Amino acid sequence: MDQGQGENRQEAVRRVRAWRENAYVSAPLPLDLSSLSLTTLPAALPPNLQQLDVSRNRLTHLPAALPAALWDLNADENLLTSLPESLPAGLQQLHVNNNRLAGLPNTLPPRLLRLYASGNRLTNVPDTLPSGLLRLYVGSNQLTSLPDVLPAGLRQLGAAGNRLTSLPETLLSQLGSACRVELAGNPLSERVRTSSGDCPECPRL
């Protein structure tokens, strides 16, 4: 593929080649393709790749088929407008902060533990999230609502700087006081804030 203006594709290919030469099954190495001004990723990523950093590039999309072994993907600070509908089933950590995402896949990987998608153009969050999700960060988007039900074990919810005027009626009591909730910068009604204060088991707003 031709190299775009300012795109350091040769360095990307060199890093992939070096990874193949130095990676061992018993001690898999992360592959760092960050800050290379890439507009697309190299055609053939190693199939046994587990950790991939492609942050701070100019990617508008990710390959439809990412390595099946991938559990950690960092694609922060690109130009992504969408994500593949089918992400690797074993993915546990996904960073897509500061892109141009208008939505997230309706079905996220079942083992996902941490999702960071702040600074995008999201108007909603999928109604069904992975049951084991621990951290959900979707601040600085255009959200007008949150799902009625969030994963029971969620420990951090970051949704500051959106357009939320209300919350699902039982959301805060579902999460409990152990969950850290960030909702600053939303036009929430005084009733919502007052009801939170009257609930000892609810997270503080």
C-alpha positions in Angstrom: 0.0 0.0 0.0 1.3 3.5 -0.8 2.5 5.6 2.0 0.4 8.6 2.7 1.8 12.0 3.4 3.6 12.0 6.7 2.8 8.3 7.2 5.6 6.3 8.6 4.5 2.9 7.2 8.0 1.6 6.8 8.6 2.0 10.5 5.3 0.2 11.2 6.4 -2.8 9.0 9.7 -2.8 10.8 8.1 -2.9 14.2 5.8 -5.8 13.1 8.8 -7.7 11.8 10.8 -7.1 15.0 7.8 -8.3 17.0 7.7 -11.5 15.1 11.4 -12.1 15.6 11.3 -11.4 19.4 7.9 -12.5 20.6 7.6 -15.8 22.4 4.4 -17.7 23.2 5.4 -18.0 26.8 6.1 -14.2 27.1 4.0 -12.3 24.5 5.2 -8.8 23.8 2.9 -5.8 23.2 3.1 -4.3 19.7 3.6 -0.6 19.6 2.4 1.1 16.4 1.6 4.4 18.1 2.4 7.9 16.8 3.3 6.9 13.2 0.6 9.0 11.4 -0.9 5.7 10.0 -4.1 5.9 8.0 -4.4 2.1 7.9 -2.8 -0.7 9.8 -0.4 -3.2 8.2 -2.3 -5.9 6.3 -1.1 -8.9 8.3 -1.0 -8.4 12.1 0.5 -11.4 14.0 -2.4 -13.9 14.8 -1.0 -14.5 18.3 -0.8 -10.8 19.1 -2.3 -10.1 22.6 -1.6 -6.3 23.2 -1.7 -3.7 20.4 -1.2 0.1 20.8 -2.2 2.1 17.7 -2.9 5.3 19.5 -2.1 8.8 18.1 -2.4 7.9 14.5 -4.9 9.0 11.7 -6.9 5.8 11.5 -10.4 6.1 10.3 -11.2 2.4 10.7 -9.8 -0.8 12.2 -9.5 -4.1 10.4 -12.7 -6.1 10.4 -10.8 -9.1 11.6 -8.3 -8.3 14.5 -6.1 -11.0 15.9 -8.2 -13.5 17.8 -5.8 -13.6 20.8 -6.0 -9.8 21.4 -7.1 -8.8 24.9 -5.8 -5.2 25.1 -6.4 -2.7 22.3 -5.4 1.0 22.6 -6.7 3.1 19.7 -6.9 6.5 21.5 -6.5 9.7 19.5 -7.3 8.6 16.0 -10.1 9.6 13.5 -12.2 6.5 14.0 -15.9 6.9 13.1 -16.9 3.4 13.9 -15.6 0.1 15.3 -15.8 -3.4 13.8 -19.1 -5.0 14.7 -17.2 -8.1 15.8 -14.3 -7.5 18.1 -12.1 -10.3 19.4 -14.1 -12.4 21.9 -11.3 -12.3 24.5 -10.8 -8.6 24.5 -10.7 -7.3 28.1 -9.5 -3.7 27.7 -10.5 -1.2 25.0 -9.3 2.3 24.7 -11.0 4.5 22.0 -10.9 7.9 23.7 -10.7 11.0 21.5 -12.0 9.7 18.2 -15.1 10.5 16.1 -17.2 7.5 17.1 -20.9 8.1 16.7 -21.7 4.7 18.2 -20.4 1.5 19.7 -21.0 -2.1 18.5 -24.4 -3.4 19.8 -22.6 -6.5 21.0 -19.3 -5.9 22.8 -16.9 -8.7 23.7 -18.3 -10.8 26.5 -15.0 -10.7 28.6 -14.6 -6.9 28.4 -13.6 -5.4 31.7 -12.7 -1.9 30.9 -14.1 0.4 28.2 -12.7 3.9 27.7 -14.6 5.9 25.0 -14.6 9.5 26.2 -14.2 12.4 23.9 -16.3 11.0 21.0 -19.7 11.8 19.4 -21.6 9.0 21.1 -25.4 9.6 21.5 -26.1 6.4 23.3 -24.5 3.4 25.0 -25.5 -0.2 24.0 -28.4 -1.4 26.2 -26.7 -4.6 26.9 -23.1 -4.4 28.2 -20.8 -7.2 29.1 -21.8 -8.6 32.5 -18.3 -8.4 33.9 -17.6 -4.8 33.0 -15.8 -3.0 35.8 -15.0 0.4 34.3 -17.1 2.4 31.8 -15.9 5.9 30.7 -18.0 7.7 28.2 -17.5 11.3 29.3 -17.5 14.3 26.9 -19.8 12.8 24.4 -23.4 13.7 23.4 -25.3 11.1 25.5 -28.8 12.0 26.4 -29.5 8.8 28.3 -27.9 5.8 29.9 -29.0 2.2 29.8 -31.7 1.2 32.3 -29.5 -1.6 33.6 -25.7 -1.5 34.0 -23.5 -4.5 35.0 -23.9 -5.4 38.6 -20.2 -5.3 39.3 -19.4 -1.9 37.7 -17.0 0.0 39.9 -16.4 3.2 37.9 -18.8 5.1 35.6 -17.6 8.2 34.0 -20.3 10.1 32.1 -19.3 13.7 32.8 -19.8 16.4 30.2 -22.7 14.9 28.3 -26.4 16.0 27.8 -28.0 13.9 30.5 -31.1 15.5 32.0 -32.3 12.4 33.9 -31.1 9.0 35.0 -32.9 5.6 34.9 -35.0 5.5 38.1 -33.1 2.7 39.8 -29.7 3.3 38.3 -27.9 4.7 41.3 -29.3 2.2 43.8 -28.3 -0.6 41.3 -24.7 0.6 41.4 -24.4 1.1 45.1 -22.0 3.3 47.1 -18.9 1.2 46.1 -19.3 2.5 42.5 -17.5 5.8 41.6 -19.8 7.8 39.4 -18.8 11.0 37.5 -21.7 13.0 36.2 -20.5 16.6 36.4 -21.2 18.9 33.5 -24.6 17.3 32.7 -27.9 19.3 32.9 -29.3 17.0 35.5 -32.4 18.1 37.3 -32.3 19.1 40.9 -34.7 16.3 41.7 -32.2 13.7 40.5 -29.5 15.3 42.6 -31.7 15.4 45.6 -32.9 11.8 45.3 -29.3 10.7 45.2 -28.5 12.6 48.4 -31.5 10.9 50.1 -30.2 7.4 49.3 -27.4 6.2 51.6 -26.6 3.2 49.4 -26.3 5.3 46.2 -23.1 6.7 44.8 -22.5 10.4 45.4 -23.1 12.8 42.4 
